[in-house]
Amino acid sequence: MSGQIMSRIGQPLPLDLNPRTIAHERAPRNVVGYAHDYPDGYATERHLHARAQLLYTLSGVLRVSTDDASFAIPPGNGLFLPADLPHAVRMDGPVAMRALFLRDDAARVAPPGATVIAVSPLLRELILGACAEPLDWDPEGRGGHIAALALDEIAHARALPLALPSPRDPRLARLTDGLRAQPDDARDLDAWAAEAGASVRTLARLFRRETGMSFQQWRRQLRLTEAVALLAAGATPARAAARVGYASTPAFGAALRATFGVTPGRLREVGGAR
């Protein structure tokens, strides 16, 4: 597949941007593994793939942005991306990516849109096993068993609230860009109104319309998402809490447990696993 199409924001999108993935997108099997290590700060242009992907990292944090949302994926979680979805990728820290490419028939077991999922220990090992198999693995052999079991694990994986909706209105974008750059900014919506160039009432309405969240909900989601990335990179719970604007480490831990069902210490341990 070659050529260009236009994204929803009017920018041309190259197809098959990375020549390393061409063979995986044309593989004869329904599930194939892809392994590649990337340096800290590596970033792609906005692009898409002909096949769906399950992105997973053994180390480092994978940051992915689509037209509608952004994601920070630490070790222990995976991001499912449907086929033909425009996205860009950036690496926080050296990233050891291990991914699955899913043919259309295989992708039916996955969520309908871009979704972060919890990767079970079994699914992790299946991803690694798929990466060790050839692209034309034996359907009756080890490769076929790995693929079948991986699809079953994906179908039963728990979705995680790690998507951060991206607004399109320029006034709201100025506000959210500021918060992304400094998630510990404690200013309320009243204080942001002048900088954003809109009234408080307008901003509140825009948040609901464009993100499905209130300002407070969106900021909380941002803070927790960034905290997960910091913990995965090795930050202590106290440091991660302070960096994202939590004055109390216990309150931060309670919010993290309520949202993700795991303690800050456990997230840090998973991030350090190899």
N, C-alpha and C positions, 0 to 999 in steps of 0.2 A: 504494500500500500504506500502511496507517495502522494505528494501534492500538498495543498493547504486548504483548510476550511476556516471559517470565521467563528471566533468565540462569541459568547453572548454580549461581551463588552466591545465587540467590533475589532478585535486584534487578530491578525492571522496566526494560525496555530500550525506548527510543523508536525507532520505525522512521522512516526518512527524516528524521532529525534535522536535516540541513542542507538547506534548500530549494534550494540551488544545485545539488544533485546529483540532484534528482528527474527532470529531463529526461534525464540520462545513464543513469539506471536503467531508464528506459522507452524508450530510443532504439530505433529499428527495426533498427539495424545490430549486428553481433556484437561489434565493437570500437569504442569511442569514446574520445576523449581528453578529459581534464579538466585545466584549468590554473587555479591560484589561488595567490596569495602571502599568507603569514600572518606576523603580527608575532611577535617573540620572546616566548615564554611562553604563546602561545595554546594552549588545551587544550579538548578536547571532552568531553562526558559519554560514558559507556559507551553504545555504540550498535551497530547492524549495518546492512548494506546487502543489497539483494535480488540484486545482481550481485557477482561476484568483482572484485577490484581488483589492479592492479599499481601500487604507490606508488613514486614516484621523486622525488628532490629535486635541484634544480640548485644549491642553496645551503642551508646550515643542516643540522641533524640532526633527523630525524624519530624520535620515540620512540613506540612502539606497544606497548600491553599487552593481552593476551588473558587468559582464565581460566587458561591453562596456561603462558604464557611472556611474556617482555618482549623487545623488540627495539630496538636503536639503529641507525638507518639513515642513514649518511652519504652524501654525493654519490658517485656511481659504483656504488652498489648499489641494488637494488630489493627491495621486500617484496611477495610475493604473499599476498593474503588471500582465502580462499574466500568464497563468498556465505554470508550468514546467520551469520557468525562474530562474536560480540560482541567489541568492542574499544574502547579509548580511545586518543586521540592527544594528544601534547604536542610543542610545537616548542621546540627548543634553538637559539636564534638566529633571525633572520628566515629563514623557509623559503619557497623558491620551489618549490611542489609541481607536478609534472607527472605525471599518472596516466592509466592506462587502465582503463576499465570493460569487463569481459568477460561476455558472455552465456554461459549454461550450455554451449552447444555449443562456444564458443571456449575456455572455461576448462578443457576436458578436456586440453589440451596442457600445462597447468601442474601443479605439484606438488599432491598431494592435501590438504595442510595448509598452515598459515601457514609460509612459507619465505622466507629471504633469498636473493636470487640476484645474481650478478655481471651488471651491465648492460654489454654490449659497446658500443663506440662506435657501431656500426650500430643497435643497439636504442635507444640514447639518441636518435639522430636520428629514428628511427621514432616514438618517443613524442612528440617535439616536432612531428613532421609530423602525427600523429593529432590533436594538440591544435589544430592550425591548420585541420583539416577540419570541415565542418558535421556535425551529428549524423545527418543523412540523406545521407551521402556517396554518390557514384555507385559501385555495385558493380563497374562495368566501367571506372571511371576511377582517378584517383590514390588516392582513399581506399581503394578495394578492394585495390589493390596494397600500400599501406602496411599495411593490416590483415593481409593474408596473410603478408607478410614478417615483421611483428612477432610473429605467432603462431609462426612457424618459429623465430625467435630465442629466444623464451621457452621453447619446447620443448627447445632445446639449451643453455640457460643453465646455468651451474655453480652448484650450491647452496653457500651459505657458512654456516659454523658461528657465526652471530650470534644464535641464539636462546638465551635464558637461562631455563631452566625455573623456574616459580614454585611453591614448595611451598604446601600448604594447611594443614598442621599448624601451629597457632599458635606452638608452641615453635620450630619451624624457621623460621617466618616472622619471629619476632623477631630471630633470628640473621641471616637473609639481608637483612632490612630495614636492620640495622645495617651490614652490609657494603656494601650499595648506597649508603648515605649516606657511607661512608668506605671506599672500596675499597683504600686503602693500609694498613688495619688489619692488622697482622701477627700478631695473636693466633691461637693454634692452637685446635683443637676442645676441648682440655682447659680452656682459659681461657674459652671461650664457654659451657661447660656450665652454670655457675652462673647466668649472665645469662639463658640460654634456659630454665632451669627443667627441665633433663633431664640424664640421665647422658651421658657421652661415648659409651657403647655405644648408647644409644637414639638420640642425634643421628646417629651414623654410619649406623645402620640406616635412619633416616628419610630421610637424604640419598639413599641408594641407592634406596629404595622410591619416593620422591616426585619425584626429579629424574633418576634413572638415572645419577647421577654420585656420586663421592666428594666429601667436603668440599673437598679440595684441587683437584679437577677443576672444581668449581663456581666456586670463588674465582678460579681461573686464567681461566676463561671470562668471569667478570664483569670482571676486570681488563683483559683484552684487548678486550672489547666497549667498555668505557668509554674505553680508550686510542684505539680507532678513532674514537670520537666526538670526543675531544679533538684528535686530529690533523686531523680534518676541519674543526674549528673554528679551526685555525691554530696550535695549540700546537706547539712544537718537540719533536722526539723525546725530548730529555732531560727537558723539563718534563712531557710526557705520561707518561714512564716513572716519574718521581718521584711524580706525582699518583696513580698506581694501585698503587704499592708496589714497583716494581722499583728495586733499589739500583744496578744496572748497566744503562747504556743499551745496550751490546752484547748483553747477555742478553735485554733487552726486544726488540731488533730481531730476534734469532734466533727468539724465541717468535712474534713477529708473522709473520715469513716462513714459519715452519713451519706456522702455522695458516691464513694467508690467501694465502700465495704472493706477497707483495708487501712492499717495504721501508717503514719508517715515513715516509721522505722522499717516497715515491711517493704514499702515502695523503694526506699533507699537500698535495701538489700537486693531486691530484684534488679534494680539498675546497675548494681555492681557485679551481678552474676555474669559469667562468661561460659 
